[in-house]
Amino acid sequence: MESTSTTTNFVAENRPTFGETFDVMREALLRVKSSERLAMLRALAGMCGHRVLPGTGASAIAATVTPKGASMKLKPPRPQSTKSPELRELSRKIREMNKTISQESARVNHRLPEGHPLLEKRAEYFRHLRSLKSQGVNRLI
């Protein structure tokens, strides 16, 4: 009669590698429909005691049930901008100028030098923006 240690050694020596086991499992999973594949994975995970596949019902935690009378909490509406039309137009021009400056800088593959006409134009927009804000034109009346 064979001893248990000899049997254990034989099994350990002939055990397939991780890669071989993975290939066999992948082949088996690819041959079945996706619904059967999910059922197989759930069964395998449950058999091994794992909590896997979140959102598929394989979790050990029971799904919470929302009472029928409960309503979803909605986010409060975002406040609308109260900028004056002049400030909105000026902000749009500044964004466009920033985009133009960025494109020009990428074209020359270097930062634009001080005194460049595009930088001067943007500085003029910012000066105008500051003057409007100092006059109190920043909000609709």
Secondary structure, 3 states (H helix, E strand, C coil): CCCHHHHHHHHHHCCCCHHHHHHHHHHHHHCCCHHHHHHHHHHHHHHHCCCCCCCCCCCCCCCCCCCCCCCCCCCCCCCCCCCCHHHHHHHHHHHHHHHHHHHHHHHHCCCCCCCCHHHHHHHHHHHHHHHHHHCCCCCCC
